[in-house]
Amino acid sequence: MRTVTRVRVQFDRHLAETLNAYLFRIGTKEYWLPKKLCSGLVVNKKLGGNVSIPSWLYKEKFGEEPLDEIAEITVVHHVPEKIEAVKTEADDSLIK
């Protein structure tokens, strides 16, 4: 089972920021994102930029599950196989 934990969001324009949040334009809408949840902010004045946010915030702000194309960190849940213990006989020469 795979779980996307962070996604990279592309924005058209970095409009403003406060002490606690960034304001981005994505398409025709504007979104405030909390600074403490953003990482790896890249801003290009002509082309916009991108920022990494948690997948739960992406779902909350954009109303959809993040696609694999924007996944930054994917966690794969792995359940290890049970290994049976091997019983060995003690060698009497090793015991004093």
DSSP file (Angstrom, degrees, kcal/mol; ACC not computed):
  #  RESIDUE AA STRUCTURE BP1 BP2  ACC     N-H-->O    O-->H-N    N-H-->O    O-->H-N    TCO  KAPPA ALPHA  PHI   PSI    X-CA   Y-CA   Z-CA
    1    1 A M              0   0    0      0, 0.0    76,-3.1     0, 0.0     2,-0.4   0.000 360.0 360.0 360.0 132.3    0.0    0.0    0.0
    2    2 A R  E     -A   76   0A   0     74,-0.2     2,-0.4    72,-0.0    74,-0.2  -0.836 360.0-169.0-108.7 143.6    1.4    3.4   -1.0
    3    3 A T  E     -A   75   0A   0     72,-2.7    72,-3.4    -2,-0.4     2,-0.6  -0.993  16.3-142.0-131.8 126.2    0.7    6.7    0.8
    4    4 A V  E     +A   74   0A   0     -2,-0.4    70,-0.2    70,-0.2     3,-0.1  -0.773  22.4 174.6 -85.0 122.7    1.7   10.1   -0.6
    5    5 A T  E     +     0   0A   0     68,-2.6    50,-2.2    -2,-0.6     2,-0.3   0.782  63.6  21.2-100.7 -33.0    2.8   12.3    2.3
    6    6 A R  E     -AB  73  54A   0     67,-1.1    66,-2.9    48,-0.3    67,-1.3  -0.980  63.6-163.8-136.2 149.7    4.0   15.5    0.5
    7    7 A V  E     -AB  71  53A   0     46,-2.8    46,-2.5    -2,-0.3     2,-0.6  -0.950  20.3-127.4-131.5 152.4    3.2   17.0   -2.9
    8    8 A R  E     - B   0  52A   0     62,-2.8     2,-0.5    -2,-0.3    44,-0.2  -0.896  26.3-159.5-101.6 119.2    4.9   19.6   -5.0
    9    9 A V  E     - B   0  51A   0     42,-3.3    42,-2.0    -2,-0.6     2,-0.4  -0.860   5.7-146.4-103.6 128.0    2.4   22.3   -6.1
   10   10 A Q  E     - B   0  50A   0     -2,-0.5     2,-0.3    40,-0.2    40,-0.3  -0.776  18.5-168.9 -90.9 134.4    3.1   24.6   -9.1
   11   11 A F  E     - B   0  49A   0     38,-2.5    38,-2.0    -2,-0.4    15,-0.2  -0.896  24.9-142.0-123.4 156.1    1.8   28.1   -8.9
   12   12 A D  S    S+     0   0    0     13,-2.6     2,-0.3    -2,-0.3    14,-0.2   0.807  83.5   6.2 -83.0 -32.2    1.6   30.9  -11.5
   13   13 A R  E     -D   25   0B   0     12,-1.4    12,-2.6    35,-0.1     2,-0.9  -0.978  56.2-136.7-156.9 137.4    2.5   33.8   -9.2
   14   14 A H  E     +D   24   0B   0     -2,-0.3    10,-0.2    10,-0.2     3,-0.1  -0.864  32.7 176.0 -91.2 106.1    3.7   34.5   -5.7
   15   15 A L  E     -     0   0B   0      8,-2.1     2,-0.3    -2,-0.9    -1,-0.2   0.905  49.8 -31.3 -85.1 -43.9    1.4   37.4   -4.8
   16   16 A A  E     -D   23   0B   0      7,-1.3     7,-3.0     2,-0.0     2,-0.3  -0.964  47.9-148.5-163.5 172.4    2.2   38.2   -1.2
   17   17 A E  E     -D   22   0B   0     -2,-0.3     5,-0.2     5,-0.2     2,-0.2  -0.986   2.7-164.4-153.9 152.1    3.3   36.9    2.2
   18   18 A T        -     0   0    0      3,-2.8     5,-0.0    -2,-0.3    17,-0.0  -0.524  51.5 -83.6-115.8-171.9    2.7   37.7    5.8
   19   19 A L  S    S+     0   0    0     -2,-0.2     3,-0.1     1,-0.2     0, 0.0   0.802 129.1  26.9 -63.4 -27.2    4.7   36.5    8.9
   20   20 A N  S    S+     0   0    0      1,-0.1    15,-2.7    15,-0.1    16,-0.5   0.541 120.6  33.4-116.0  -8.8    2.6   33.2    8.8
   21   21 A A  E     - E   0  34B   0     13,-0.3    -3,-2.8    14,-0.1     2,-0.3  -0.975  55.7-135.8-150.8 159.5    1.4   32.6    5.3
   22   22 A Y  E     -DE  17  33B   0     11,-2.7    11,-2.5    -2,-0.3     2,-0.5  -0.873  17.3-144.6-110.3 148.8    2.1   32.8    1.5
   23   23 A L  E     +DE  16  32B   0     -7,-3.0    -8,-2.1    -2,-0.3    -7,-1.3  -0.973  24.2 178.8-114.8 120.4   -0.4   33.9   -1.1
   24   24 A F  E     -DE  14  31B   0      7,-2.6     7,-2.8    -2,-0.5     2,-0.6  -0.905  24.7-139.3-120.2 147.1   -0.2   32.1   -4.4
   25   25 A R  E     +DE  13  30B   0    -12,-2.6   -13,-2.6    -2,-0.3   -12,-1.4  -0.937  21.3 179.9-102.1 124.5   -2.2   32.4   -7.6
   26   26 A I  E >   - E   0  29B   0      3,-2.5     3,-1.8    -2,-0.6     2,-0.4  -0.965  65.8 -42.2-125.0 111.8   -2.9   29.0   -9.2
   27   27 A G  T 3  S-     0   0    0     -2,-0.5   -15,-0.0     1,-0.2    -2,-0.0  -0.579 123.5 -26.9  67.8-123.1   -4.9   29.3  -12.4
   28   28 A T  T 3  S+     0   0    0     -2,-0.4     2,-0.3    -3,-0.1    -1,-0.2   0.381 123.6  82.4-104.0   2.6   -7.6   31.8  -11.7
   29   29 A K  E <   -E   26   0B   0     -3,-1.8    -3,-2.5     2,-0.0     2,-0.4  -0.722  66.4-138.2-110.3 158.2   -7.8   31.3   -7.9
   30   30 A E  E     -E   25   0B   0     -2,-0.3     2,-0.4    -5,-0.2    -5,-0.2  -0.926  18.2-166.9-115.1 140.8   -5.7   32.6   -5.0
   31   31 A Y  E     -E   24   0B   0     -7,-2.8    -7,-2.6    -2,-0.4     2,-0.5  -0.991  14.5-148.6-132.2 130.6   -4.7   30.3   -2.1
   32   32 A W  E     -E   23   0B   0     -2,-0.4    -9,-0.2    -9,-0.2   -15,-0.0  -0.864  21.1-173.3 -91.8 128.3   -3.2   31.2    1.3
   33   33 A L  E     -E   22   0B   0    -11,-2.5   -11,-2.7    -2,-0.5     2,-0.1  -0.989  28.1-112.9-123.9 131.6   -0.8   28.5    2.5
   34   34 A P  E >>  -E   21   0B   0      0, 0.0     3,-1.3     0, 0.0     4,-0.6  -0.388  18.1-138.8 -64.2 133.4    0.7   28.5    6.0
   35   35 A K  G >4 S+     0   0    0    -15,-2.7     3,-1.2     1,-0.3   -14,-0.1   0.870  99.8  62.1 -59.5 -38.6    4.5   29.0    6.0
   36   36 A K  G 34 S+     0   0    0    -16,-0.5    -1,-0.3     1,-0.3   -15,-0.1   0.686 107.3  45.0 -67.2 -15.0    5.1   26.4    8.7
   37   37 A L  G <4 S+     0   0    0     -3,-1.3     2,-0.3    17,-0.0    -1,-0.3   0.498  99.7  85.9-101.7  -6.5    3.6   23.7    6.4
   38   38 A C    <<  +     0   0    0     -3,-1.2     2,-0.3    -4,-0.6    15,-0.2  -0.718  51.6 171.0 -95.7 143.4    5.5   24.8    3.2
   39   39 A S  E     +C   52   0A   0     13,-2.0    13,-2.7    -2,-0.3    -3,-0.0  -0.979  55.0  27.3-144.5 159.5    9.0   23.7    2.3
   40   40 A G  E    S-     0   0A   0     -2,-0.3     2,-0.3     1,-0.2    -1,-0.1   0.868  71.3-170.8  60.9  40.9   11.3   24.0   -0.7
   41   41 A L  E     -     0   0A   0     10,-0.1     2,-0.4    -3,-0.1    10,-0.2  -0.482   5.7-175.9 -68.0 126.3    9.8   27.2   -2.0
   42   42 A V  E     -C   50   0A   0      8,-2.8     8,-1.9    -2,-0.3     2,-0.5  -0.992   1.8-171.2-125.2 122.6   11.1   28.1   -5.4
   43   43 A V  E     -C   49   0A   0     -2,-0.4     2,-0.5     6,-0.2     6,-0.3  -0.963  10.9-178.5-120.6 126.8   10.0   31.4   -7.0
   44   44 A N  E  >  -C   48   0A   0      4,-4.4     4,-2.2    -2,-0.5   -30,-0.1  -0.984  22.0-146.3-120.0 116.3   10.7   32.4  -10.6
   45   45 A K  T  4 S+     0   0    0     -2,-0.5    -1,-0.1     1,-0.2     4,-0.1   0.786  95.8  37.2 -57.9 -31.4    9.3   35.9  -11.3
   46   46 A K  T  4 S+     0   0    0      1,-0.1    -1,-0.2     2,-0.1     3,-0.1   0.845 127.9  30.1 -88.6 -36.3    8.5   35.2  -14.9
   47   47 A L  T  4 S-     0   0    0      1,-0.3     2,-0.5   -34,-0.0    -2,-0.2   0.397  99.5-123.9-108.2   2.8    7.3   31.5  -14.7
   48   48 A G  E  <  - C   0  44A   0     -4,-2.2    -4,-4.4   -38,-0.1    -1,-0.3  -0.811  33.2-131.0  92.7-126.6    5.8   31.3  -11.2
   49   49 A G  E     -BC  11  43A   0    -38,-2.0   -38,-2.5    -2,-0.5     2,-0.3  -0.984  10.3 -98.5 167.4-160.1    7.3   28.6   -9.1
   50   50 A N  E     -BC  10  42A   0     -8,-1.9    -8,-2.8    -2,-0.3     2,-0.3  -0.984  18.4-167.2-153.0 160.9    6.6   25.6   -6.8
   51   51 A V  E     -B    9   0A   0    -42,-2.0   -42,-3.3    -2,-0.3     2,-0.5  -0.988  22.5-124.0-149.0 148.5    6.3   24.7   -3.2
   52   52 A S  E     +BC   8  39A   0    -13,-2.7   -13,-2.0    -2,-0.3   -44,-0.2  -0.842  35.0 169.1 -99.1 130.8    6.0   21.4   -1.3
   53   53 A I  E     -B    7   0A   0    -46,-2.5   -46,-2.8    -2,-0.5   -15,-0.1  -0.926  41.3 -86.6-135.0 159.9    3.1   20.9    1.1
   54   54 A P  E  >  -B    6   0A   0      0, 0.0     4,-1.8     0, 0.0     3,-0.5  -0.343  36.8-122.3 -63.9 148.4    1.6   18.0    3.0
   55   55 A S  H  > S+     0   0    0    -50,-2.2     4,-2.4     1,-0.2     5,-0.2   0.840 111.0  58.3 -64.0 -32.7   -0.9   15.9    1.0
   56   56 A W  H  > S+     0   0    0    -51,-0.3     4,-1.9     1,-0.2    -1,-0.2   0.867 106.2  49.1 -65.7 -33.8   -3.7   16.4    3.6
   57   57 A L  H  > S+     0   0    0     -3,-0.5     4,-2.8     2,-0.2     5,-0.3   0.879 108.8  53.3 -70.3 -38.0   -3.4   20.2    3.0
   58   58 A Y  H  X S+     0   0    0     -4,-1.8     4,-2.9     2,-0.2     5,-0.4   0.934 110.0  47.5 -59.7 -46.5   -3.5   19.7   -0.7
   59   59 A K  H  X S+     0   0    0     -4,-2.4     4,-1.6     1,-0.2    -2,-0.2   0.904 114.1  48.0 -61.3 -41.2   -6.7   17.7   -0.3
   60   60 A E  H  < S+     0   0    0     -4,-1.9    -2,-0.2    -5,-0.2    -1,-0.2   0.913 119.7  36.2 -66.7 -44.6   -8.2   20.4    2.0
   61   61 A K  H  < S+     0   0    0     -4,-2.8    -2,-0.2     1,-0.1    -3,-0.2   0.884 130.1  29.0 -78.3 -40.1   -7.3   23.3   -0.3
   62   62 A F  H  < S-     0   0    0     -4,-2.9    -3,-0.2    -5,-0.3    -2,-0.2   0.544  95.3-130.9-104.3  -9.4   -7.8   21.8   -3.7
   63   63 A G  S  < S+     0   0    0     -4,-1.6     2,-0.3    -5,-0.4    -4,-0.2   0.728  71.8  86.6  71.0  23.6  -10.6   19.2   -2.9
   64   64 A E  S    S-     0   0    0     -6,-0.4    -2,-0.2    -5,-0.0    -1,-0.2  -0.983  82.5 -94.9-149.7 159.8   -8.9   16.3   -4.6
   65   65 A E        -     0   0    0     -2,-0.3     2,-0.2     1,-0.1    -9,-0.1  -0.527  50.3-107.0 -71.6 140.1   -6.4   13.5   -4.0
   66   66 A P        -     0   0    0      0, 0.0     2,-0.1     0, 0.0   -62,-0.1  -0.474  33.3-125.3 -69.9 140.1   -2.9   14.3   -5.2
   67   67 A L    >   -     0   0    0     -2,-0.2     3,-1.2     1,-0.1     4,-0.5  -0.429  20.8-111.8 -80.4 158.6   -1.8   12.5   -8.4
   68   68 A D  G >  S+     0   0    0      1,-0.2     3,-0.7     2,-0.2    -1,-0.1   0.776 112.5  69.6 -61.0 -26.2    1.4   10.5   -8.5
   69   69 A E  G 3  S+     0   0    0      1,-0.2    -1,-0.2   -62,-0.0   -62,-0.0   0.808 106.4  36.9 -64.7 -28.7    2.9   13.1  -10.9
   70   70 A I  G <  S+     0   0    0     -3,-1.2   -62,-2.8   -63,-0.0    -1,-0.2   0.413  87.0 123.0-103.9   2.0    3.1   15.7   -8.1
   71   71 A A  E <   +A    7   0A   0     -3,-0.7   -64,-0.3    -4,-0.5     3,-0.2  -0.438  32.1 177.0 -65.6 131.2    4.0   13.3   -5.3
   72   72 A E  E    S+     0   0A   0    -66,-2.9     2,-0.5     1,-0.3   -65,-0.2   0.805  71.8  23.2-101.0 -44.4    7.2   14.3   -3.7
   73   73 A I  E     -A    6   0A   0    -67,-1.3   -68,-2.6     2,-0.0   -67,-1.1  -0.986  67.5-174.4-128.1 122.5    7.5   11.7   -0.9
   74   74 A T  E     -A    4   0A   0     -2,-0.5     2,-0.5   -70,-0.2   -70,-0.2  -0.969  10.4-154.2-117.5 128.4    5.7    8.4   -1.2
   75   75 A V  E     -A    3   0A   0    -72,-3.4   -72,-2.7    -2,-0.5     2,-0.6  -0.885   4.7-154.6-102.6 128.4    5.7    5.9    1.7
   76   76 A V  E     -A    2   0A   0     -2,-0.5     2,-0.5   -74,-0.2   -74,-0.2  -0.906  12.6-140.2-103.0 120.0    5.3    2.3    1.0
   77   77 A H        -     0   0    0    -76,-3.1     2,-0.5    -2,-0.6    -2,-0.0  -0.684  24.1-173.7 -80.9 125.4    3.8    0.3    3.8
   78   78 A H        -     0   0    0     -2,-0.5    -2,-0.0     2,-0.0    -1,-0.0  -0.978  16.8-157.7-125.6 128.3    5.5   -3.1    4.0
   79   79 A V        -     0   0    0     -2,-0.5    -2,-0.0     0, 0.0     2,-0.0  -0.919  25.1-134.2-103.8 114.8    4.6   -5.9    6.3
   80   80 A P        -     0   0    0      0, 0.0     2,-0.2     0, 0.0     3,-0.0  -0.299  21.6-107.0 -68.9 150.9    7.6   -8.2    6.8
   81   81 A E        -     0   0    0      1,-0.1     2,-0.3    -2,-0.0     0, 0.0  -0.500  36.8-107.3 -74.2 146.0    7.2  -11.9    6.6
   82   82 A K        -     0   0    0     -2,-0.2     2,-0.6     1,-0.0    -1,-0.1  -0.594  30.2-149.9 -76.3 131.3    7.3  -13.8    9.8
   83   83 A I        -     0   0    0     -2,-0.3     2,-0.2    -3,-0.0     3,-0.0  -0.900  14.5-128.5-105.1 125.4   10.5  -15.8   10.2
   84   84 A E        -     0   0    0     -2,-0.6     2,-0.1     1,-0.1     0, 0.0  -0.494  27.1-112.0 -73.1 138.7   10.3  -19.0   12.2
   85   85 A A        -     0   0    0     -2,-0.2     2,-0.6     1,-0.1    -1,-0.1  -0.450  25.7-133.9 -70.1 141.3   12.9  -19.3   14.9
   86   86 A V        -     0   0    0     -2,-0.1     2,-0.5    -3,-0.0    -1,-0.1  -0.869  13.5-145.1-100.2 123.1   15.5  -22.1   14.4
   87   87 A K        -     0   0    0     -2,-0.6     2,-0.3     2,-0.0    -2,-0.0  -0.759  19.6-171.0 -90.1 129.1   16.1  -24.2   17.4
   88   88 A T        -     0   0    0     -2,-0.5     2,-0.3     0, 0.0    -2,-0.0  -0.887  23.0-118.1-120.0 151.4   19.7  -25.4   17.7
   89   89 A E        -     0   0    0     -2,-0.3     2,-0.2     1,-0.1    -2,-0.0  -0.683  32.7-116.9 -85.8 138.6   21.2  -27.9   20.1
   90   90 A A        -     0   0    0     -2,-0.3     2,-0.6     1,-0.1    -1,-0.1  -0.532  22.7-125.9 -74.8 140.1   23.9  -26.6   22.4
   91   91 A D    >>  -     0   0    0     -2,-0.2     3,-1.8     1,-0.1     4,-0.5  -0.798  11.5-146.4 -87.9 120.5   27.4  -28.1   22.0
   92   92 A D  G >4 S+     0   0    0     -2,-0.6     3,-0.7     1,-0.3    -1,-0.1   0.738  94.5  66.9 -62.0 -23.3   28.5  -29.5   25.3
   93   93 A S  G 34 S+     0   0    0      1,-0.2    -1,-0.3     3,-0.0    -3,-0.0   0.719  97.1  54.7 -70.8 -19.0   32.1  -28.5   24.6
   94   94 A L  G <4 S+     0   0    0     -3,-1.8     2,-0.5     2,-0.0    -1,-0.2   0.659  94.6  78.7 -86.5 -17.1   31.2  -24.8   24.7
   95   95 A I    <<        0   0    0     -3,-0.7    -5,-0.0    -4,-0.5     0, 0.0  -0.803 360.0 360.0 -96.7 130.2   29.7  -25.0   28.2
   96   96 A K              0   0    0     -2,-0.5    -1,-0.1     0, 0.0    -3,-0.0   0.416 360.0 360.0 -97.9 360.0   32.1  -25.1   31.2
